Amino acid sequence: MRQLLLFVLITAGLCATGCGGPRYMEPGSRLDAPPAGKALVNVHRPSTAYGSGEDLIVWDGEQVIGNTHGKDMFQYACDPGHHVFHAKHLNVSLLTADLVAGKTYDIVSDCGPNFVPFQPGFRLWLNAVGPDRESQVGQWLGKETTLVLSPKAESERLTYQKKHLADVTRYVHDYTEGDKKDKASAIPASAGH
């Protein structure tokens, strides 16, 4: 009985802290530049000050492109043109972008306290890294683990994507064409390097 109780407590503790890391990712190699004809988006989560143990799932339109856990980053090589990057935790954060081939763009997941009464957890924002924060990127890269999509988790990722697609379609519409359009942010064309 004592062993069962210990097992239950350890399992509950691991679930509560989110140990185990980002669910669709595994450590991988970092790209120094975009592949030919592609744009490269680096998604950083340099801190675990808020939301430690929670992974943040990031989408491009209707596709899950990766997730972060804290003190890590992933890269997304994509076709140039219009993209809608978004994530949802307690709140929705959305960035639109018109990406150029051959350029690299940086997005950071900023997390902060949730001031909504009786609602636990934290808030998040996807922010484009502009000139005011570019010097921080080098510091982040020195401390972050680079993650890549895990082929072993492909089925799980696609199942999650399908399950949440209706909700995603609704809120993306609200933030790009609907009544929350003024709350969407954008990656400025000048942000690429």
Secondary structure, 3 states (H helix, E strand, C coil): CHHHHHHHHHHHHHHHHCCCCCCCEEECCCCCCCCCCCEEEEEEECCCCCCCCCCEEEEECCEEEEEECCCEEEEEEECCEEEEEEEECCCEEEEEEEECCCCEEEEEEEEEECCCCCCCCEEEEEEECCCCCHHHHHHHHHHCEEEEECHHHHHHHHHHHHHHHHHHHHHHHHHHCCCCHHHCEEECHHHCC
